[in-house]
Amino acid sequence: MNAVMDPVEHYRALVDAATPLLPGAHLAWLVEQRERGLEHFLANGFPTRKQEAWRYTGLERVLEEAWLPQAEAVVNLAADDLSRLWLAPKAGARLVFVNGRWMPALSTPVDAVPAGVQLGGLREALEEEPDQLSAWLGGAAHIEASAFTALNSALLDDGAWLQIAADRRLPAPIEILYLSLGQDRAAIHPRNLLVLEEGAQATVIEHYASLDEAPSFTNAVTEVMVGDGARLEHTRLQDESPSARHMSSVFVRQAGDSAYHATHVSLGGVWSRSEYHNRLQCERANCEIDGLYVSGERRLADVHVAIEHAVPACSSRQRFKGIVLGSGRAVFDGLIRVQPDAQKTDAHLSNDNLLLSRDAEVDTKPQLEIYADDVKCSHGTTVGQLDPAQLFYLRSRGIGLGEARRMLCLGFATEVLDGCSVEGFADRVGERLRQHLEASPLIRVNEE
């Protein structure tokens, strides 16, 4: 362990060292964003458990390491080497990043994407066509949301850049793969910018994975802009190594009559936290988020969702499920806030959890704040164990105890996975979930 005596000063030094190497140093609007991010971080530091949003989530496992700046990875990979990681076998285009850097040689050639689609690395776009980004970058993300968003803004460097022209409908998904590789204690700060103009439709997949067991820290921010009448299905999988720390924040901005549907799955990392922020401020917008998180031995999986209804006639639904194994911990904090003017709101939030051992722990806090009187809203949570009657039923038909437990866990997760329309996603993630379950002593129980 490389303890950091003063984490804020350590990260300030990282920012100072990285700043001369960041793209767009001549862009006043980008420099101003970076400076605001650094100022906010230095003024507020890292959150503590005294803050309600971090009450159940300590940062010890993140701050105990002296993380190093991301470095250019020495990559001895070919595109065929990544086939086992693809979540959409029939993807229309793919971007691959290694240690936060876009790898064009492993990605779909930029000139091969359909007409009306701009796709590539953010760093290259900032250097070659910054005017196209100035209207979008930073438009959804709130630097004040957390120290991690502020840090990401201060270190804004590379990530995925996608813009889809008005009324363009993509028939196949676009897949973005982030790989951590090789560098011990690397801190990676990807920034993704997804823009769908009026009437556009697309499916985008974000996948975070590791190619080795080296400790890493990913601090990702994804900004999503969905134009008038546009439709986005946003699928995200975090399946990094057991030594990884992962922080991700998704900020969504929707125009009128738009639809945003997310499927979020968190399987990996010793410490992970995922946040979704969406303020619905244009009428008839719809936001749906389905999620699954799995936490095993001495691991933490944390999910925070904040949906604010600011105008009338919008709808939202959030449905999250958690499976906690061994001495694992999970946190779910969901908030729906309905402002006084947001009449005719239709909003629902649910969180269900399976605890598979006496040492497993979950802190769940679904919240509903309503300041309007003509709404349809609900929220609820459940925490329980596997149903003994269902176990008995399966065992009475000759199924072993471990297999019966595994089947019930997979069935519990199916509702979330089947909600994703990406062909093959449920099968591939289901197989990874099966592997996680089989690694648990509870599932490998002696069935004699």
Sequence and secondary structure as in RCSB ss.txt:
>XXXX:A:sequence
MNAVMDPVEHYRALVDAATPLLPGAHLAWLVEQRERGLEHFLANGFPTRKQEAWRYTGLERVLEEAWLPQAEAVV
NLAADDLSRLWLAPKAGARLVFVNGRWMPALSTPVDAVPAGVQLGGLREALEEEPDQLSAWLGGAAHIEASAFTA
LNSALLDDGAWLQIAADRRLPAPIEILYLSLGQDRAAIHPRNLLVLEEGAQATVIEHYASLDEAPSFTNAVTEVM
VGDGARLEHTRLQDESPSARHMSSVFVRQAGDSAYHATHVSLGGVWSRSEYHNRLQCERANCEIDGLYVSGERRL
ADVHVAIEHAVPACSSRQRFKGIVLGSGRAVFDGLIRVQPDAQKTDAHLSNDNLLLSRDAEVDTKPQLEIYADDV
KCSHGTTVGQLDPAQLFYLRSRGIGLGEARRMLCLGFATEVLDGCSVEGFADRVGERLRQHLEASPLIRVNEE
>XXXX:A:secstr
    S HHHHHHHHHHHHGGGSS TT HHHHHHHHHHHHHHHHH S  TTSGGGTT   HHHHTS  EE      
   GGGGGGG S TT SEEEEEETTEE GGGS  GGGS TTEEEEEHHHHHHH HHHHHTTTTSS  GGG HHHH
HHHHT    EEEEE TT B SS EEEEEEE S TTEEE  EEEEEE TT EEEEEEEEEESS   EEEEEEEEEE
E TT EEEEEEEEE  TT EEEEEEEEEE TT EEEEEEEE   SEEEEEEEEEE STT EEEEEEEEEE TT E
EEEEEEEEE SSS EEEEEEEEEE TT EEEEEEEEEE TT TTEEEEEEEEEEE STT EEEEEEEEEE  SSE
EEEEEEEEE   HHHHHHHHTTT  HHHHHHHHHHHHHHHHHTT  STTHHHHHHHHHHHHHHTSTTTT    
